[in-house]
Amino acid sequence: MIADNLASVTHHIGEAARKTGRNPDSVRLIVVSKQVPSEKIIEAYQAGAKCFGENKVQEAVSKTDEINANDISWHFIGHLQKNKIKFLDSRFDLIHSVDSLSLAEKISAYCEDQNQKQDVLLQVNISGEEAKFGMTPSELEEQLPSFGQLKGIRVQGLMTIPPQDPDAENSRQYFSALREMRDKCQAMNIEGIDLKELSMGMTNDYPIAVEEGATLVRVGTAIFGQR
Ligand SMILES: *Cc1c(COP(=O)(O)O)cnc(C)c1O
C-alpha cells in the first residue's frame, strides 16, 4: 500500500510538472515520516523513497540511528529550538525551517566549531498568519545579507507553510508569492545566498505547489495514511 501511494504521489508530481513545462526531475519528494514507525519508513525506502523529513529532534535522532542506510537523505522540517542544535550533528542534509537570524547564527556557530557546513532553507511566513513560524517577507529582505555572511551555513532557498484550507486552490496565491519573493531576493545578488530551492506543498496541495515552482514537496499523509 505504501508502495502504491508513493507511486501515485510521484505520478501526480510528474503530471503537475509537465503541465507547466517543468522537468519532473526538478522536483524532489520529501517523504514526511514524523510519527511514523521505523518499519513503515523502511517499507517506503524499499519501495524507492530515499528522502525523508522529520520535525522533532529526539524522534529524528533515534530514527536516523535505527535506520542506518547510507543512501537515505534526512531532512529536518520542524521548528528547531536553539538548545537542540547540538543534536543535529550532520544528520540532516537540509534544514527546511530556519525561521530567524538568531537561530541561523547559532546553527552556523555550532557548525563552524565542528568544521561543518549546514545547508538550510529560510522559512517565510508568507501569509502573515499570527500563529505561524517564519520570517516576514520584509525581515527576510532586510536580513538576507546577514544570513549570507554566516560561514557555517549555506542558504539554499525558501520554505513556507500556507494556512490550512480544505480547498487546495487557496494555497496557490501563497506559493506564487513565495516564488516571487525568491525571484526578487535572488535578483539582489547577495553574496553567499543562492535561493535555488523552493520547499512548499504538502498532501493537500503539492500538485499546485509544483505548478507554482516547488523544487521540494513535503508529503506525509498521502503516503503513510492519517497519523
Ligand atoms: C507534517 C508536515 C508535512 C506533511 O504534511 P501532510 O499533510 O501529512 O503531507 C509537511 N511539512 C511540514 C513542515 C510538516 O510538519
The ligand as an SDF file (V2000), in Angstrom:
LIG
                    3D

 15 15  0  0  0  0  0  0  0  0999 V2000
    3.6000   17.2350    8.7700 C   0  0  0  0  0  0  0  0  0  0  0  0
    4.2790   18.1580    7.8410 C   0  0  0  0  0  0  0  0  0  0  0  0
    4.1840   17.9590    6.4430 C   0  0  0  0  0  0  0  0  0  0  0  0
    3.4040   16.8440    5.8040 C   0  0  0  0  0  0  0  0  0  0  0  0
    2.0260   17.0110    5.9570 O   0  0  0  0  0  0  0  0  0  0  0  0
    0.9850   16.0250    5.2580 P   0  0  0  0  0  0  0  0  0  0  0  0
   -0.2580   16.8120    5.2110 O   0  0  0  0  0  0  0  0  0  0  0  0
    0.8930   14.8160    6.1250 O   0  0  0  0  0  0  0  0  0  0  0  0
    1.5030   15.6970    3.9080 O   0  0  0  0  0  0  0  0  0  0  0  0
    4.8690   18.8430    5.6390 C   0  0  0  0  0  0  0  0  0  0  0  0
    5.5950   19.8630    6.1440 N   0  0  0  0  0  0  0  0  0  0  0  0
    5.7050   20.0660    7.4500 C   0  0  0  0  0  0  0  0  0  0  0  0
    6.5270   21.2090    7.9320 C   0  0  0  0  0  0  0  0  0  0  0  0
    5.0550   19.2310    8.3430 C   0  0  0  0  0  0  0  0  0  0  0  0
    5.1680   19.4670    9.6570 O   0  0  0  0  0  0  0  0  0  0  0  0
  1  2  1  0
  2  3  1  0
  2 14  2  0
  3  4  1  0
  3 10  2  0
  4  5  1  0
  5  6  1  0
  6  7  2  0
  6  8  1  0
  6  9  1  0
 10 11  1  0
 11 12  2  0
 12 13  1  0
 12 14  1  0
 14 15  1  0
M  END
$$$$
